[in-house]
Amino acid sequence: MEPTAAAPALPRSLEQIRAEFPILGREVRGRPLAYLDNGATSQKPLAVIEAMDAFYRERNANVHRGVHTLSEEATADYENARATVAAHIGADRRELIFVRNATEALNLVAYSWARHNLSEGDSVLVTEMEHHSNIVPWHLIARERGAELEWAPITDDGRLEMEAFAAALERGPKLVALAHVSNVLGTVNPVAEAARLAHEAGAVVVIDGAQAAPKLELDMASLGADFYALTAHKAYGPTGCGVLFGRRELLEAMPPFNGGGSMIRKVGREEITWAALPAKFEAGTPAIAEAIGFAAALRWLDELGLEAVHAAELELSAYALGRLGEVPGLRLFGPPAGPDRGGILSFELEGVHPHDVSEILDRHGVAARAGHHCAQPLMERLGVPATTRASLAVYNTREEVDRLIEGLADVRTIFDG
Ligand SMILES: Cc1ncc(COP(=O)(O)O)c(C=O)c1O
């Protein structure tokens, strides 16, 4: 599939973009690295590495504490990072809580909102394609509160089954938790439509945006999310930093998640009052350099233009899906190439365990992941214990996809004898 005429091109050549990622210049097993494990974590451009390096070299201090110059500079950098992320997703800075990753963002909602709003007999609706991060916190809190976990099914080609989803909403779940982009199937879910239906049914909507942030323009108002979880390291940023967006009135009404320094207004022997948003949810010293790195990553993405990034990914995905379709005995999971199919390509190669596939690909310098991808209920639905997954980023090339296909041909040769 070619990008539509309207889709803008990337402002720099692929060669120039690749040159901004030092790690892409290295070799693995004597071959140039073909990094196709971006669903696990993306590589980092110089813009991010240098922003973090400059912080540690020139401005490092703790934030929100000192009145000395360095502390004020560090606080300004950290709060500017928040403003950058907030602007990127169309949110108010008070609605944006820095956390460690998407997992922590989802746990924050579970242990603050859900713990205080779920009662015996209530239910939480999740889908069959969720990552464990968007299952296990709901499972734990549902068990604690005597509530039920319900499952919205997917179609055989890996899309959300919308009629069944609407039917599940009629049973009145208190909360609906849904991935924006599946980390196994590449499906881009119709989250705005799902949120609209869920709101009509009176549910609070939590969107797991871990795989969406590196490729989609995000606007919280038009998505209609009540809560949205992001993780920096999959979006060209560092590990150790994520974001929870929450609608202000919900966050205002929620109790803190962690207790400690920075999140209080006043601590007395009998009574404690909480700091205003967003500090109420940011106990302890935050990941300062990482927040700065995350903001640098989003500025870098915005400079490329997310529409162009997405269009490039759709084009490379369509190429990769076509080439994978030529491999004998290969079963692909997820929707066919199209606008709701991102560059996450999971497959099974008949008669070969995904770990063997991945190990042989590694001999070709191709990094692809094998396993259940923290989505065991989905594996059960697909009827496989594990898959091999190649996941694309903006710096990947057709040549790297061709090397994946050559590696798979080698797997066939080795296993067919
Ligand atoms: C869809 C999805 N949700 C959540 C997560 C969890 O992200 P993190 O490990 O950064 O918290 C992942 C990570 O693979 C993911 O793919």
Ligand as a Chemical Component Dictionary entry (heavy atoms), coordinates in Angstrom:
data_LIG
# 
_chem_comp.id                   LIG 
_chem_comp.type                 NON-POLYMER 
_chem_comp.pdbx_formal_charge   0 
_chem_comp.three_letter_code    LIG 
# 
loop_
_chem_comp_atom.comp_id 
_chem_comp_atom.atom_id 
_chem_comp_atom.alt_atom_id 
_chem_comp_atom.type_symbol 
_chem_comp_atom.charge 
_chem_comp_atom.model_Cartn_x 
_chem_comp_atom.model_Cartn_y 
_chem_comp_atom.model_Cartn_z 
_chem_comp_atom.pdbx_ordinal 
LIG C1 C1 C 0 0.312 -2.353 24.906 1  
LIG C2 C2 C 0 1.263 -2.222 26.052 2  
LIG N1 N1 N 0 0.813 -1.772 27.224 3  
LIG C3 C3 C 0 1.615 -1.608 28.287 4  
LIG C4 C4 C 0 2.943 -1.921 28.212 5  
LIG C5 C5 C 0 3.800 -1.730 29.412 6  
LIG O1 O1 O 0 4.756 -0.751 29.180 7  
LIG P1 P1 P 0 5.859 -0.501 30.315 8  
LIG O2 O2 O 0 6.578 -1.824 30.477 9  
LIG O3 O3 O 0 6.748 0.542  29.767 10 
LIG O4 O4 O 0 5.136 -0.111 31.530 11 
LIG C6 C6 C 0 3.467 -2.433 27.023 12 
LIG C7 C7 C 0 4.880 -2.846 26.945 13 
LIG O5 O5 O 0 5.245 -3.715 26.186 14 
LIG C8 C8 C 0 2.609 -2.570 25.905 15 
LIG O6 O6 O 0 3.069 -3.021 24.740 16 
# 
loop_
_chem_comp_bond.comp_id 
_chem_comp_bond.atom_id_1 
_chem_comp_bond.atom_id_2 
_chem_comp_bond.value_order 
_chem_comp_bond.pdbx_ordinal 
LIG C1 C2 SING 1  
LIG C2 N1 SING 2  
LIG C2 C8 DOUB 3  
LIG N1 C3 DOUB 4  
LIG C3 C4 SING 5  
LIG C4 C5 SING 6  
LIG C4 C6 DOUB 7  
LIG C5 O1 SING 8  
LIG O1 P1 SING 9  
LIG P1 O2 DOUB 10 
LIG P1 O3 SING 11 
LIG P1 O4 SING 12 
LIG C6 C7 SING 13 
LIG C6 C8 SING 14 
LIG C7 O5 DOUB 15 
LIG C8 O6 SING 16 
# 
